[in-house]
């Protein structure tokens, strides 16, 4: 029996290695390498994707539980890199090393889809991704700018 799911709108079917984490399927089978391996235990958030519209740590999601799921990766966020969150990240110049940023962006998009004007407290509560470079001040500024840019688009 095949497990079927969509990644960035494209249908996939898997019949073997169903205990494989989604992270590795994305990188090795779907050739979507924007999602990064960080800690492997679901704490750092470098592997954050959207699962049915919610931020999820892909290193902890086994393929066997994804039947019927809709998954979005950083590559599926915007064809031209012009999503309001991506624009804000560029304008604020958030990344230092950049390794965690795809996960940070995906977590931010999920937050803004649920809360269009998050407070600092909302950000602290919902964005739990780790940045080893400590760009948290710029991340917070970019989240607020993202919210503003998203309101201008809608």
C-alpha positions as a Markdown table, in Angstrom:
| # | Residue | x | y | z |
|---|---|---|---|---|
| 1 | Unk | 0.0 | 0.0 | 0.0 |
| 2 | Unk | 1.3 | 3.4 | -0.9 |
| 3 | Unk | 1.4 | 6.5 | 1.3 |
| 4 | Unk | 0.4 | 9.5 | -0.8 |
| 5 | Unk | 1.0 | 13.1 | 0.1 |
| 6 | Unk | 1.7 | 16.4 | -1.7 |
| 7 | Unk | 4.8 | 18.5 | -1.4 |
| 8 | Unk | 4.5 | 22.0 | -2.7 |
| 9 | Unk | 1.5 | 20.9 | -4.7 |
| 10 | Unk | 3.1 | 17.9 | -6.3 |
| 11 | Unk | 1.8 | 14.4 | -5.6 |
| 12 | Unk | 4.2 | 11.8 | -4.2 |
| 13 | Unk | 3.6 | 8.1 | -3.4 |
| 14 | Unk | 5.9 | 6.0 | -1.2 |
| 15 | Unk | 5.7 | 2.3 | -0.6 |
| 16 | Unk | 9.0 | 1.5 | 1.2 |
| 17 | Unk | 11.1 | 3.0 | 4.0 |
| 18 | Unk | 8.0 | 4.4 | 5.6 |
| 19 | Unk | 9.9 | 4.9 | 8.9 |
| 20 | Unk | 12.1 | 7.5 | 7.1 |
| 21 | Unk | 11.8 | 11.0 | 8.5 |
| 22 | Unk | 10.2 | 13.5 | 6.1 |
| 23 | Unk | 13.4 | 15.6 | 6.3 |
| 24 | Unk | 15.4 | 13.0 | 4.6 |
| 25 | Unk | 12.7 | 12.2 | 2.0 |
| 26 | Unk | 12.6 | 15.9 | 1.1 |
| 27 | Unk | 16.4 | 16.2 | 0.7 |
| 28 | Unk | 17.2 | 12.8 | -0.8 |
| 29 | Unk | 14.1 | 11.8 | -2.8 |
| 30 | Unk | 12.3 | 15.0 | -3.7 |
| 31 | Unk | 15.6 | 16.9 | -4.2 |
| 32 | Unk | 14.3 | 19.8 | -2.0 |
| 33 | Unk | 17.4 | 20.8 | 0.0 |
| 34 | Unk | 16.2 | 24.1 | 1.5 |
| 35 | Unk | 15.0 | 22.3 | 4.6 |
| 36 | Unk | 18.1 | 21.7 | 6.8 |
| 37 | Unk | 19.1 | 19.1 | 9.3 |
| 38 | Unk | 20.0 | 20.7 | 12.6 |
| 39 | Unk | 19.6 | 18.6 | 15.7 |
| 40 | Unk | 17.6 | 15.6 | 14.6 |
| 41 | Unk | 15.5 | 15.7 | 17.7 |
| 42 | Unk | 12.9 | 18.3 | 16.8 |
| 43 | Unk | 14.3 | 21.1 | 19.0 |
| 44 | Unk | 16.2 | 23.5 | 16.8 |
| 45 | Unk | 13.7 | 24.0 | 14.0 |
| 46 | Unk | 16.1 | 24.2 | 11.1 |
| 47 | Unk | 13.9 | 21.5 | 9.5 |
| 48 | Unk | 10.6 | 23.4 | 9.9 |
| 49 | Unk | 8.1 | 22.8 | 7.1 |
| 50 | Unk | 4.3 | 23.3 | 7.0 |
| 51 | Unk | 2.2 | 20.2 | 7.5 |
| 52 | Unk | -1.4 | 20.8 | 6.6 |
| 53 | Unk | -0.8 | 24.5 | 7.2 |
| 54 | Unk | 1.0 | 24.2 | 10.6 |
| 55 | Unk | 4.7 | 24.5 | 11.3 |
| 56 | Unk | 6.2 | 21.1 | 11.9 |
| 57 | Unk | 9.7 | 19.7 | 12.5 |
| 58 | Unk | 10.3 | 17.4 | 9.6 |
| 59 | Unk | 13.0 | 15.4 | 11.3 |
| 60 | Unk | 10.3 | 14.0 | 13.6 |
| 61 | Unk | 7.7 | 13.2 | 11.0 |
| 62 | Unk | 7.8 | 9.6 | 9.7 |
| 63 | Unk | 6.5 | 9.1 | 6.2 |
| 64 | Unk | 4.0 | 6.5 | 7.5 |
| 65 | Unk | 1.9 | 9.2 | 9.1 |
| 66 | Unk | 1.7 | 11.5 | 6.1 |
| 67 | Unk | -1.0 | 9.8 | 4.1 |
| 68 | Unk | -3.1 | 12.5 | 2.6 |
| 69 | Unk | -0.9 | 15.3 | 4.0 |
| 70 | Unk | -0.2 | 18.7 | 2.3 |
| 71 | Unk | 3.5 | 19.7 | 2.9 |
| 72 | Unk | 5.0 | 23.0 | 2.0 |
| 73 | Unk | 8.8 | 23.6 | 2.1 |
| 74 | Unk | 10.8 | 26.8 | 1.7 |
| 75 | Unk | 10.9 | 26.1 | -2.0 |
| 76 | Unk | 7.1 | 26.1 | -2.2 |
| 77 | Unk | 6.7 | 29.4 | -0.4 |
| 78 | Unk | 7.3 | 31.6 | -3.4 |
| 79 | Unk | 8.6 | 31.0 | -6.9 |
| 80 | Unk | 10.5 | 34.3 | -7.0 |
| 81 | Unk | 11.4 | 34.6 | -3.3 |
| 82 | Unk | 9.1 | 37.5 | -3.0 |
| 83 | Unk | 6.8 | 36.3 | -0.2 |
| 84 | Unk | 6.4 | 39.1 | 2.4 |
| 85 | Unk | 8.4 | 37.1 | 5.0 |
| 86 | Unk | 11.3 | 36.5 | 2.5 |
| 87 | Unk | 11.2 | 40.2 | 1.5 |
| 88 | Unk | 11.4 | 41.3 | 5.2 |
| 89 | Unk | 14.3 | 38.9 | 5.8 |
| 90 | Unk | 16.2 | 40.4 | 3.0 |
| 91 | Unk | 15.4 | 44.0 | 3.9 |
| 92 | Unk | 16.4 | 43.5 | 7.5 |
| 93 | Unk | 19.4 | 41.4 | 6.5 |
| 94 | Unk | 18.5 | 38.7 | 9.0 |
| 95 | Unk | 20.9 | 35.9 | 8.2 |
| 96 | Unk | 24.4 | 35.7 | 9.6 |
| 97 | Unk | 25.4 | 32.1 | 8.6 |
| 98 | Unk | 21.9 | 31.5 | 7.2 |
| 99 | Unk | 21.7 | 27.8 | 8.1 |
| 100 | Unk | 18.6 | 28.1 | 10.2 |
| 101 | Unk | 16.8 | 30.7 | 8.2 |
| 102 | Unk | 14.6 | 28.5 | 6.0 |
| 103 | Unk | 13.1 | 27.0 | 9.2 |
| 104 | Unk | 12.8 | 30.5 | 10.8 |
| 105 | Unk | 11.0 | 31.8 | 7.7 |
| 106 | Unk | 8.6 | 28.8 | 7.6 |
| 107 | Unk | 7.8 | 29.1 | 11.3 |
| 108 | Unk | 7.2 | 32.9 | 10.8 |
| 109 | Unk | 4.8 | 32.3 | 7.9 |
| 110 | Unk | 2.8 | 29.8 | 10.0 |
| 111 | Unk | 2.6 | 32.3 | 12.8 |
| 112 | Unk | 1.5 | 35.1 | 10.6 |
| 113 | Unk | -1.2 | 32.9 | 9.0 |
| 114 | Unk | -2.7 | 32.5 | 12.4 |
| 115 | Unk | -1.9 | 36.0 | 13.8 |
| 116 | Unk | -1.5 | 38.8 | 11.4 |
| 117 | Unk | -0.1 | 41.3 | 14.0 |
| 118 | Unk | 1.9 | 39.3 | 16.6 |
| 119 | Unk | 3.2 | 41.1 | 19.6 |
| 120 | Unk | 6.7 | 40.4 | 20.9 |
| 121 | Unk | 5.1 | 38.0 | 23.5 |
| 122 | Unk | 3.4 | 36.2 | 20.6 |
| 123 | Unk | 6.7 | 35.8 | 18.8 |
| 124 | Unk | 8.4 | 34.6 | 21.9 |
| 125 | Unk | 5.7 | 32.0 | 22.5 |
| 126 | Unk | 5.4 | 30.7 | 18.9 |
| 127 | Unk | 8.9 | 31.1 | 17.3 |
| 128 | Unk | 10.9 | 28.5 | 19.2 |
| 129 | Unk | 13.5 | 27.9 | 16.5 |
| 130 | Unk | 17.1 | 28.2 | 17.5 |
| 131 | Unk | 19.7 | 30.5 | 15.8 |
| 132 | Unk | 23.2 | 29.6 | 16.9 |
| 133 | Unk | 24.4 | 33.0 | 15.5 |
| 134 | Unk | 22.0 | 34.8 | 17.8 |
| 135 | Unk | 20.2 | 36.9 | 15.2 |
| 136 | Unk | 17.1 | 37.0 | 17.3 |
| 137 | Unk | 16.9 | 40.8 | 17.4 |
| 138 | Unk | 16.9 | 40.9 | 13.6 |
| 139 | Unk | 14.5 | 38.0 | 13.4 |
| 140 | Unk | 12.0 | 39.9 | 15.6 |
| 141 | Unk | 12.3 | 43.0 | 13.5 |
| 142 | Unk | 11.8 | 41.0 | 10.3 |
| 143 | Unk | 8.7 | 39.3 | 11.8 |
| 144 | Unk | 7.1 | 42.7 | 12.5 |
| 145 | Unk | 8.1 | 44.0 | 9.1 |
| 146 | Unk | 6.7 | 40.8 | 7.5 |
| 147 | Unk | 3.4 | 41.4 | 9.2 |
| 148 | Unk | 3.3 | 45.0 | 7.9 |
| 149 | Unk | 4.2 | 43.9 | 4.3 |
| 150 | Unk | 1.6 | 41.1 | 4.4 |
| 151 | Unk | -1.1 | 43.6 | 5.4 |
| 152 | Unk | -0.1 | 45.9 | 2.5 |
| 153 | Unk | -0.4 | 43.0 | 0.0 |
| 154 | Unk | -3.8 | 42.0 | 1.2 |
